[in-house]
Amino acid sequence: MTLWNVARRNFFHAGIVGGLLLLSIVQTAAQDRPFSKWFRYGEGVDQAWETTGDPAKSLQALIRRKGWEHRSPPRKVLVLYPRPSSAYDVAITKILHVFESKELNSGFVALNFEMDDKRGEEAIKFAEDNKFDLIFAMGSESTAWLYDHYRDGTISVVSVCSKDPVQLGQMQDYVTGSGTHFAFTSLNVPVEVQMTYVRELSPDLKNLAVLVDSKNVSAVQTQAEPIATYARQRGIQVIWGAVENPAKAREELTQIVRDAVQTMRKSDPELSKSLFWVTGSTSVFREIRTINENSDRVPVVSVVPEIVRAGPDTAVIGIGISFESNAHLAAIYGADILNGKAKAANLKVGVVSPPDIAVSFLKAREIGLRVPFSFFESASFVYDYDGRPVRTIASKTPE
């Protein structure tokens, strides 16, 4: 029995195709959570949603609203994953919370196609055969794959946790809709906006070390190269720190960061006019401890606000769009499409503005960094001198 027949038997034939969702789920049974290695979610989801899977098919998870079996036929949503990621855990949690708050009767199939063309094509065929209403493309890889393989499709697609579609050539501009069944959101902040904050943090910046995964094309094109170009044009020395083998990121980053510090000292002996810039490459930002252990007193700034967190293993400053904020906006896009309030073709690129700022005063004190008061005023996430969260809820307005 194929992956899709199993899903149809377990989920759609249980009621979603016919308009009812009658599947009985035992959440605590280990055999019913074979997807746990790649599909995870945060607190509160279990209060409103039930999740199950097939032990023989560990790359899919089936999700439905609790107690809504007798309501109107649920809308069918496919969430296409390329791989596991903590960013995607945050995103799916926010999507489910938004759909709950909007009282949208919906059933989800989350599927990890592992960037396999055949499995991806099967996913699309399954969604079309079963008349799905929406696809969430989870991450830049899934978005790029769907853009390449499903541009002429019919089911609306909304990108989540994806890099800038304009810089990646997926959209012409930020204000005109795609004219297709795709609607895009962006994890990126315009480099000019980010550098405004950087100049306030370090007005006399001389060295900027950009840390990126060379295999993460979207991070290279939309986060690393733009800021490197911007910095060079203004006389700032750019130190390119690219991980070549993500499986050995820890070993590579140890040497990359140490070498960068040595280079910085040549023009900045006190390391007071230098910064590390951590891009949204998972293999890089998950090694924040390694980066900190080898960065001396150079501030580590991240485009991923979530990398500023409780405790010592944290960046000192985050300037970017949080996964939660982006997913909130993507969920609104998806809900509006399902409710008939919007068409994917007409939606402009979803950008959260102003960006999310995160500050760790524990790390700032440790390296002797003075944090401008304006950062504290506008920060969505703040951790005090003991590393404890004192502000952790973003209050930004999606645009």
C-alpha positions as CSV (number, residue, x, y, z in Angstrom):
1,M,0.0,0.0,0.0
2,T,1.5,3.4,-1.0
3,L,2.1,6.3,1.3
4,W,-1.0,8.0,-0.2
5,N,-3.3,5.1,0.2
6,V,-2.3,4.8,3.8
7,A,-3.0,8.5,4.4
8,R,-6.3,8.2,2.6
9,R,-7.3,5.1,4.6
10,N,-6.2,6.7,7.9
11,F,-7.4,10.2,7.4
12,F,-9.6,11.0,4.5
13,H,-11.5,7.8,4.4
14,A,-12.0,8.3,8.1
15,G,-14.2,11.2,7.2
16,I,-12.5,14.2,5.6
17,V,-13.4,13.3,2.1
18,G,-17.0,12.6,3.0
19,G,-17.2,15.7,5.2
20,L,-16.7,14.1,8.6
21,L,-13.5,13.5,10.5
22,L,-14.1,10.4,12.6
23,L,-10.6,9.2,13.3
24,S,-9.9,8.0,16.8
25,I,-6.5,9.0,18.1
26,V,-4.6,8.0,21.1
27,Q,-2.1,10.8,21.6
28,T,0.1,9.1,24.2
29,A,0.7,5.9,22.3
30,A,4.3,5.9,21.0
31,Q,3.4,3.8,18.0
32,D,0.9,6.6,16.9
33,R,3.7,9.2,16.8
34,P,6.2,7.7,14.3
35,F,6.7,11.2,12.9
36,S,8.3,12.6,16.1
37,K,11.8,12.7,14.7
38,W,10.8,15.4,12.2
39,F,7.4,16.8,13.2
40,R,7.2,18.6,16.5
41,Y,5.1,21.4,17.9
42,G,4.9,23.7,21.0
43,E,2.7,24.1,24.0
44,G,-1.0,24.5,23.7
45,V,-1.5,22.6,20.4
46,D,-2.8,19.4,22.0
47,Q,-5.6,21.3,23.7
48,A,-7.4,21.9,20.3
49,W,-5.7,19.5,17.9
50,E,-5.2,15.7,17.7
51,T,-2.3,14.3,15.8
52,T,-1.6,10.7,14.6
53,G,0.4,8.8,12.2
54,D,1.1,5.3,10.7
55,P,4.0,3.4,12.2
56,A,4.8,2.1,8.7
57,K,4.8,5.7,7.2
58,S,6.9,7.8,9.5
59,L,7.2,10.8,7.1
60,Q,3.6,11.9,7.5
61,A,1.5,13.3,10.4
62,L,-2.3,13.7,10.4
63,I,-3.9,16.6,12.3
64,R,-7.5,17.4,13.1
65,R,-9.6,19.6,15.4
66,K,-10.8,18.0,18.6
67,G,-14.6,17.7,18.9
68,W,-15.4,19.0,15.5
69,E,-16.4,15.7,13.9
70,H,-20.0,16.9,13.3
71,R,-19.3,20.3,11.9
72,S,-19.2,21.3,8.3
73,P,-16.7,19.5,6.0
74,P,-13.2,20.5,7.0
75,R,-10.9,22.4,4.6
76,K,-8.0,20.2,3.6
77,V,-4.4,21.5,4.0
78,L,-1.1,19.9,3.0
79,V,2.0,21.1,4.8
80,L,5.0,20.2,2.8
81,Y,8.3,19.8,4.8
82,P,11.7,19.3,3.3
83,R,13.4,18.1,6.5
84,P,13.1,18.6,10.3
85,S,13.9,22.0,11.7
86,S,13.3,23.8,15.0
87,A,12.1,26.8,12.9
88,Y,9.4,24.6,11.4
89,D,8.3,23.5,14.9
90,V,7.7,27.1,15.8
91,A,5.9,27.8,12.5
92,I,3.5,24.9,12.6
93,T,2.7,25.7,16.2
94,K,1.7,29.3,15.3
95,I,-0.3,28.2,12.2
96,L,-2.4,25.8,14.3
97,H,-2.9,28.4,17.0
98,V,-4.1,30.9,14.3
99,F,-6.4,28.5,12.7
100,E,-7.8,27.6,16.1
101,S,-8.4,31.3,17.0
102,K,-10.2,31.8,13.7
103,E,-12.3,28.7,14.3
104,L,-11.4,27.3,11.0
105,N,-12.5,23.7,10.6
106,S,-9.6,22.2,8.9
107,G,-7.6,18.9,8.6
108,F,-3.9,18.9,8.0
109,V,-1.5,16.4,6.5
110,A,2.1,17.3,7.3
111,L,4.5,15.5,5.0
112,N,8.3,15.3,4.9
113,F,9.2,14.7,1.3
114,E,12.9,14.9,2.1
115,M,13.6,16.9,-1.1
116,D,12.9,13.7,-3.1
117,D,11.3,14.6,-6.5
118,K,9.3,11.4,-6.7
119,R,7.9,11.8,-3.2
120,G,7.1,15.4,-3.9
121,E,5.3,14.6,-7.1
122,E,3.3,12.0,-5.3
123,A,2.4,14.6,-2.7
124,I,1.1,16.9,-5.3
125,K,-0.9,14.2,-7.0
126,F,-2.4,13.1,-3.7
127,A,-3.4,16.7,-2.9
128,E,-5.1,17.2,-6.3
129,D,-6.8,13.8,-6.3
130,N,-8.3,14.5,-2.9
131,K,-9.2,18.1,-3.7
132,F,-7.1,19.8,-1.1
133,D,-7.8,23.5,-0.6
134,L,-4.3,24.8,0.4
135,I,-0.6,23.9,0.5
136,F,1.7,25.5,3.0
137,A,5.3,25.3,1.7
138,M,7.4,24.9,4.8
139,G,10.8,26.5,4.4
140,S,12.8,27.9,1.4
141,E,13.6,24.4,0.0
142,S,9.9,23.4,-0.2
143,T,8.9,26.7,-1.6
144,A,11.6,26.6,-4.3
145,W,10.7,23.0,-5.1
146,L,7.0,23.8,-5.5
147,Y,7.8,26.9,-7.5
148,D,9.9,24.8,-9.9
149,H,7.5,21.8,-10.1
150,Y,4.0,23.1,-9.5
151,R,4.0,26.6,-11.0
152,D,1.2,25.7,-13.3
153,G,-0.9,24.0,-10.5
154,T,-4.3,24.8,-9.2
155,I,-4.1,24.5,-5.4
156,S,-3.2,27.7,-3.6
157,V,0.3,27.7,-2.1
158,V,1.5,29.9,0.7
159,S,5.2,30.0,1.7
160,V,6.2,29.8,5.4
161,C,9.7,30.3,6.9
162,S,11.0,31.1,3.4
163,K,13.6,33.6,2.3
164,D,12.9,36.7,0.2
165,P,11.0,35.7,-3.0
166,V,12.0,38.8,-4.8
167,Q,15.7,38.3,-4.3
168,L,15.3,34.6,-5.3
169,G,13.5,35.6,-8.5
170,Q,10.1,34.1,-7.5
171,M,8.3,37.4,-7.4
172,Q,8.8,40.5,-9.5
173,D,8.4,43.0,-6.7
174,Y,6.9,43.3,-3.2
175,V,3.6,45.0,-4.0
176,T,2.2,43.2,-7.0
177,G,0.6,39.8,-6.5
178,S,2.1,36.7,-8.2
179,G,-0.8,36.4,-10.7
180,T,-0.6,32.7,-10.0
181,H,-1.7,30.3,-7.3
182,F,1.3,31.2,-5.2
183,A,1.3,33.7,-2.3
184,F,4.7,34.5,-0.7
185,T,5.8,35.6,2.7
186,S,9.4,36.6,3.5
187,L,11.7,36.0,6.4
188,N,14.1,38.7,5.3
189,V,14.5,42.3,6.5
190,P,15.8,44.8,3.9
191,V,19.5,45.1,4.3
192,E,19.3,48.9,4.6
193,V,17.0,48.5,7.6
194,Q,19.3,45.9,9.3
195,M,22.3,48.1,8.8
196,T,20.6,51.0,10.3
197,Y,20.5,49.1,13.6
198,V,24.0,47.8,13.1
199,R,25.3,51.4,12.7
200,E,23.6,52.4,15.9
201,L,25.1,49.4,17.7
202,S,28.6,49.9,16.2
203,P,29.0,53.4,14.5
204,D,32.6,52.8,13.7
205,L,32.3,49.2,12.4
206,K,35.5,48.0,10.7
207,N,35.0,44.3,10.4
208,L,31.9,42.1,9.7
209,A,32.3,38.3,9.7
210,V,29.4,36.7,7.8
211,L,28.6,33.2,8.9
212,V,26.6,31.1,6.4
213,D,26.1,27.6,5.1
214,S,27.4,27.5,1.5
215,K,24.9,24.8,0.7
216,N,22.0,27.0,1.9
217,V,21.5,28.8,-1.4
218,S,18.6,31.0,-0.2
219,A,20.6,32.2,2.9
220,V,23.6,32.9,0.7
221,Q,21.6,34.9,-1.9
222,T,19.2,36.8,0.4
223,Q,21.0,37.2,3.7
224,A,24.8,36.8,3.3
225,E,25.6,38.3,-0.1
226,P,23.4,41.4,0.3
227,I,24.9,42.5,3.6
228,A,28.4,41.7,2.5
229,T,27.9,43.9,-0.6
230,Y,26.4,46.7,1.4
231,A,29.3,46.6,4.0
232,R,32.1,46.5,1.3
233,Q,30.6,49.5,-0.4
234,R,30.9,51.4,2.8
235,G,34.5,50.5,3.5
236,I,33.8,47.7,6.0
237,Q,36.0,44.7,5.8
238,V,33.9,41.6,5.2
239,I,35.2,38.2,6.4
240,W,33.4,35.4,4.6
241,G,32.8,32.4,6.9
242,A,31.2,29.7,4.9
243,V,30.5,26.2,6.2
244,E,31.2,23.7,3.4
245,N,29.9,20.5,5.0
246,P,26.9,21.1,7.2
247,A,27.4,17.7,8.9
248,K,30.7,19.0,10.2
249,A,29.6,22.6,11.0
250,R,30.9,22.5,14.5
251,E,34.4,21.6,13.5
252,E,34.4,24.1,10.6
253,L,32.9,26.9,12.6
254,T,35.5,26.5,15.3
255,Q,38.3,27.3,12.9
256,I,36.3,29.8,10.9
257,V,35.5,31.9,13.9
258,R,39.0,31.7,15.4
259,D,40.5,32.8,12.1
260,A,38.0,35.6,11.8
261,V,39.0,37.0,15.2
262,Q,42.7,36.9,14.2
263,T,41.9,38.8,11.1
264,M,39.8,41.4,13.0
265,R,42.6,42.1,15.4
266,K,44.8,43.4,12.6
267,S,42.6,46.4,12.2
268,D,40.7,46.4,15.5
269,P,43.1,45.2,18.2
270,E,40.5,45.7,21.0
271,L,37.8,44.0,19.0
272,S,35.5,46.9,19.7
273,K,34.6,47.7,16.1
274,S,33.9,44.2,14.8
275,L,30.8,42.0,14.6
276,F,29.9,38.4,13.7
277,W,26.7,38.2,11.5
278,V,24.9,34.9,11.8
279,T,22.6,34.1,8.9
280,G,19.4,31.9,8.9
281,S,21.4,28.8,8.0
282,T,20.3,26.1,10.4
283,S,23.6,24.3,10.4
284,V,25.2,27.6,11.5
285,F,22.8,29.1,14.0
286,R,22.3,25.8,15.9
287,E,26.0,26.0,16.7
288,I,25.7,29.3,18.6
289,R,27.6,27.8,21.5
290,T,30.5,26.9,19.3
291,I,30.5,30.4,17.8
292,N,30.4,32.0,21.2
293,E,33.2,29.8,22.6
294,N,35.5,31.1,19.8
295,S,34.4,34.7,19.2
296,D,36.4,36.2,22.1
297,R,34.6,39.5,23.0
298,V,33.2,40.2,19.5
299,P,29.4,40.6,19.5
300,V,27.5,37.9,17.7
301,V,24.4,39.3,16.0
302,S,21.9,37.1,14.3
303,V,19.2,37.6,11.6
304,V,17.2,34.9,13.5
305,P,15.7,36.6,16.6
306,E,15.1,33.1,18.2
307,I,18.8,32.6,18.5
308,V,18.7,35.2,21.3
309,R,17.4,33.1,24.1
310,A,17.6,32.4,27.8
311,G,20.9,31.3,29.3
312,P,24.5,31.7,28.0
313,D,24.1,30.0,24.7
314,T,22.8,32.9,22.8
315,A,23.5,35.7,20.3
316,V,23.7,39.1,22.0
317,I,21.4,40.8,19.5
318,G,18.9,39.6,16.9
319,I,17.7,41.7,14.0
320,G,15.2,40.0,11.7
321,I,11.8,38.4,11.4
322,S,11.1,35.7,13.9
323,F,9.8,32.3,12.7
324,E,6.7,32.9,14.8
325,S,5.9,36.3,13.3
326,N,6.4,35.1,9.8
327,A,4.2,32.0,10.4
328,H,1.5,34.2,11.9
329,L,1.4,36.2,8.7
330,A,1.5,33.1,6.5
331,A,-1.4,31.6,8.6
332,I,-3.5,34.7,8.1
333,Y,-2.8,34.5,4.3
334,G,-3.8,30.9,4.3
335,A,-7.0,31.5,6.4
336,D,-8.1,34.4,4.2
337,I,-7.6,32.2,1.1
338,L,-9.6,29.4,2.6
339,N,-12.4,31.7,3.7
340,G,-12.6,33.3,0.3
341,K,-11.4,36.7,1.5
342,A,-8.4,36.7,-0.7
343,K,-6.9,35.1,-3.7
344,A,-3.3,33.9,-3.7
345,A,-2.7,35.6,-7.0
346,N,-3.5,39.1,-5.6
347,L,-1.5,38.9,-2.3
348,K,1.6,41.0,-2.1
349,V,4.8,39.6,-0.5
350,G,4.0,39.3,3.2
351,V,6.7,41.2,5.2
352,V,6.6,41.8,8.9
353,S,7.5,45.4,9.7
354,P,9.2,46.7,11.8
355,P,11.6,43.8,12.3
356,D,11.7,41.8,15.5
357,I,14.6,42.8,17.8
358,A,15.9,40.5,20.5
359,V,18.5,41.4,23.2
360,S,20.4,39.3,25.7
361,F,21.7,41.6,28.5
362,L,23.5,38.6,30.0
363,K,25.6,38.2,26.9
364,A,26.0,42.0,26.5
365,R,27.4,42.3,30.0
366,E,29.7,39.2,29.4
367,I,31.4,40.8,26.4
368,G,31.2,44.4,27.6
369,L,28.8,45.6,24.9
370,R,26.7,48.7,25.5
371,V,23.2,48.1,24.1
372,P,21.5,51.3,22.8
373,F,18.3,52.1,24.7
374,S,16.4,52.3,21.5
375,F,17.0,48.5,21.1
376,F,15.5,47.9,24.4
377,E,12.5,50.1,23.6
378,S,11.7,48.3,20.4
379,A,12.7,44.8,21.3
380,S,10.2,42.0,21.0
381,F,12.3,39.6,23.0
382,V,14.4,40.7,26.0
383,Y,16.5,38.6,28.4
384,D,17.9,40.2,31.6
385,Y,21.3,40.1,33.2
386,D,20.6,36.7,34.6
387,G,19.5,35.4,31.2
388,R,15.8,35.2,32.2
389,P,13.1,36.2,29.8
390,V,11.4,39.5,30.6
391,R,9.8,40.2,27.3
392,T,9.1,37.3,24.9
393,I,5.9,38.1,22.9
394,A,6.2,39.9,19.6
395,S,3.9,42.8,19.2
396,K,4.7,43.6,15.6
397,T,2.1,44.4,12.9
398,P,2.2,42.3,9.7
399,E,2.1,44.3,6.6
